[in-house]
Amino acid sequence: MITVPKTPRPPTLYKYFPPERADIIRDLRVRFSPPSDFNDTFDTRSLSQRVSPWARAAQDSLRNGLGVLCLAERADVHLMWVNYARNHTGFVLGFRTDLPFFDQDGRTLGKVDYNPPPVLSDPDENGCFYKSPDWNYEDEWRCVRRFRKSESRLVEIDPTLVAEIIFGWLMEPGNVAKITSCAERLKMSPRYYFSSPSFDQQKFVNIPKMVVPCEYCDGYGFRSEDR
């Protein structure tokens, strides 16, 4: 059994999305993905004392039954925008960590340790919290729980869980309008930011804005001003 260190939670954790995932705001549901969907071949494949067909089958069964919501400590990482928000054309949601969501229904929230996992006698879901140092730029946190085959991995979220919405530097205005219109219709009150390159600092910064859907554009426009 692995003991995952208890790290104090940041007040907000972030998830990067490509532009077509605006449905997250419309439907208020997030997906807990099985590790088999991840782009890291070695993710959650913990080292095991047992090298046998049974041990491999047990590990595969555990991986297929787990659901993981991957989050990040920061919303201004250039590589994250490139890899997970389709080269700055997507958006980032900031989730409050002081609400019950991350502790309900058997969920465990923990910070990823970028070191090789210890050798295990049996498959252990806490192996999810270890990744190769190659990925440490992600500053990842994970919310993990087990799912039955019959359960949907789309989990409902409360509108109050979304504290921030950050629009990508190259996000199309129509997609910005779509998200802000949905947020207003659902009576959400997130803080809005626009990601922008700072050439003086050689990094991306998130600039706070007031964003309001345009009342004359039938959901396809918005107005913004500095906050």
PEDA-V111157 format. One record per run of one state. SS is the DSSP state (~ for helix, > for strand, _ for the rest). FROM is the first residue (numbers start at 1). LEN is the number of residues. If there is no record, write none. Layout:
SS_FROM_LEN ; SS_FROM_LEN
//
This chain:
__1_11 ; >_12_6 ; __18_1 ; ~_19_9 ; __28_1 ; >_29_3 ; __32_1 ; >_33_1 ; __34_1 ; ~_35_3 ; __38_10 ; >_48_1 ; __49_4 ; ~_53_13 ; >_66_7 ; __73_5 ; ~_78_7 ; __85_6 ; >_91_6 ; __97_3 ; ~_100_4 ; __104_4 ; >_108_4 ; __112_1 ; >_113_1 ; __114_6 ; >_120_1 ; __121_4 ; ~_125_5 ; >_130_1 ; __131_2 ; ~_133_6 ; __139_1 ; >_140_7 ; __147_7 ; >_154_3 ; __157_2 ; ~_159_3 ; >_162_6 ; __168_5 ; ~_173_13 ; __186_5 ; >_191_8 ; __199_4 ; >_203_11 ; __214_8 ; >_222_5 ; __227_1
//
